[in-house]
Amino acid sequence: MYKIASADLGINEAILEKDYWIVLMLKILFSHDRFKKLFAFKGGTSLSKVFNKIQRFSEDIDLILDWQILGYSKNEPWDERSKTGQIKFNNEANERAANWIRLVLVPELNKTLIEMSIEKVKLKVSSIDSQTVQIQYPNGFKDNSILQEIRLEIGPLAAWTPVKNYPISAYIVEEFPQIFNDKLVIVPTVEAKRTFWEKVTIMHKEANRTKTLTPARYSRHYYDIYQLSQSTIKDEALNDVVLLKEVVSFKNKFYADNSAKYNEAIPGKIKLMPNEMQIEGLSKDYDVMKNMMFNEYPSFQEILVELHRLENQINKLI
């Protein structure tokens, strides 16, 4: 079955298999009576699985956790604080989230898997990041190019708006719908236009980076923006500059970084183009990432051309 789907879709079996388990875990989470209203789906995987706007396999599931489950009121995190006070609050919120993940989420989901007779799948908290849950699933296909585990990357300090319910399904289910009973999973997902602005501000931060290297795997953001720029998502975002301001405001509040110059991430001042040293590193990073892409994909030079065009478009919105 996987071999046939792989030939039809141009996606290797290991990726198809992992995609199936990713969607199954989303189904379990978002149909769980205790947890289904506490999370929203966001990030690169949502651009692929929900909006079908990028042609790459994203290995992680990015989830927003409702901070109210951690004991905060709806607006409490927005209270005015000193810089030191905000750092203290952020650390406390992340610690509360880590404890909740370890003591509540992981044990409950492991129990649910056993009740569903899915005993070969195990969840545990990452030893490196206490807000990441590692999910071991049965590997029928080996591929060193992908991480053969699923990671739920969970954070309370992220924005929920705008969020809307969307259906998703696994590639293998779409290929063989007659075999599977549950074809669609409904998942509350951050709208793609917000993810567009989130990634634009990431690139603005990188364009202002001078003393350190761009992190590994960051070329994915540039590819994602290229893909979104070929779609109606770009138009939706450019017609909602207020949302860009909200993204910037959120980052200044919870992820303050003077070197990022978030206050200049506005029409007329925004910077997206990396410098020459960054381009060299990002190009190499992109070459490594290509095995995660489906079908045709742009060269990194094509991405840079589109990025320059987009930078000019945004700066003309004033």
C-alpha positions, -999 to +999 in steps of 0.1 A: +000+000+000+027+025+010+048+014-020+019+022-044+012+055-027+049+064-028+050+058-066+018+078-072+026+108-050+064+110-053+068+108-016+090+081+000+074+054+022+090+066+055+075+100+051+041+086+042+042+064+073+052+093+096+025+115+081-001+089+089+010+088+126+012+126+128-024+129+116-035+101+140-019+118+169-037+150+160-070+131+158-064+116+193-055+150+208-083+170+192-110+144+200-099+140+236-126+153+259-101+168+283-077+183+258-095+192+225-103+228+235-069+235+250-048+235+219-045+251+184-024+239+155+001+263+140+034+265+120+049+249+090+030+216+093-003+234+092+008+251+060+013+217+045-014+196+061-042+221+064-037+247+037-017+227+012+004+257+004+039+242+009+053+211-007+076+200+021+073+175+049+074+192+083+084+168+110+071+186+141+036+194+153+036+230+167+008+235+192-004+265+212-015+256+248-042+278+263-025+296+292-058+296+312-052+259+319-020+269+337-039+292+361-038+325+343-068+346+335-075+353+298-057+387+298-033+383+327-002+376+305-008+410+289-004+429+322+023+456+322+056+445+336+092+456+337+116+439+314+128+418+344+093+411+354+083+400+319+113+376+318+102+362+352+067+358+340+077+340+308+099+316+327+071+309+352+046+303+324+069+279+306+077+261+338+040+257+346+035+244+310+063+219+314+049+205+346+014+202+331+028+184+301+047+160+323+021+154+349-012+156+330-009+155+292+017+127+286+003+102+312-033+108+299-024+104+263-004+072+270-035+059+288-057+068+258-033+049+234-035+018+256-073+020+257-073+023+219-050-008+217-023+013+201+004-001+225+034+003+202+032+041+204+048+057+235+050+093+245+076+109+267+089+143+276+121+153+258+152+153+280+164+184+260+132+205+260+106+200+287+079+215+265+085+190+237+068+155+237+086+128+218+063+101+202+078+068+193+058+051+166+064+017+147+088+023+119+081+000+090+104+020+067+139+033+076+151+066+063+181+084+078+170+117+062+141+121+086+137+119+124+118+087+129+098+101+159+071+127+161+076+158+182+048+178+198+063+212+204+040+229+229+040+265+241+017+287+261+032+320+249+017+322+214-013+340+200-046+322+192-061+347+168-072+342+141-080+305+146-105+285+126-115+248+124-101+229+093-102+193+081-070+174+075-062+138+065-031+116+060-017+112+025-021+074+026-058+079+036-064+102+007-048+077-016-068+047-003-100+062+012-119+028+008-096+012+034-099+038+062-130+046+082-121+080+097-109+100+067-109+135+081-098+151+114-111+186+124-083+207+139-085+243+152-057+260+133-041+294+132-050+311+100-022+310+073-021+348+070-009+350+106+017+323+099+028+344+069+034+374+091+051+353+118+076+341+092+081+375+077+091+388+112+114+359+116+132+369+084+132+406+095+150+394+127+175+374+106+181+404+083+191+424+114+214+396+128+250+407+127+270+389+154+258+353+153+249+327+127+215+319+114+202+288+132+202+255+113+170+245+093+160+282+090+160+280+052+126+264+056+111+298+065+124+313+033+110+284+012+076+287+030+074+324+023+082+318-013+054+292-016+029+314+003+039+343-020+027+322-050-008+319-034-037+340-023-024+338+013+000+366+005-028+388-007-048+381+024-019+390+046-010+422+027-046+433+030-043+429+068-014+450+080-032+453+113-024+416+118+013+423+112+012+450+139-004+424+163+023+399+155+050+425+162+033+436+194+031+400+206+068+394+199+078+427+216+058+416+246+068+380+250+100+376+229+117+410+233+150+412+214+165+446+207+187+432+180+157+419+161+144+455+157+108+443+157+096+480+159+109+484+124+090+454+111+065+477+095+057+489+060+084+513+049+111+498+071+108+460+070+139+440+059+137+405+045+169+401+025+197+382+042+233+395+039+259+378+018+273+356+046+238+345+056+229+337+020+259+313+017+248+295+049+211+295+041+219+281+006+238+252+021+210+246+046+185+246+018+204+220-001+203+197+030+165+203+033+156+194-003+150+157+005+120+169+026+103+185-004+078+170-028+075+176-065+092+206-080+108+232-058+125+266-064+162+272-064+174+293-035+182+321-060+146+321-071+136+323-034+158+354-030+143+371-061+108+366-047+119+377-012+133+410-027+100+415-046+080+408-014+101+432+007+094+460-018+057+451-019+054+453+019+073+485+021+050+501-004+020+495+018+026+527+038 
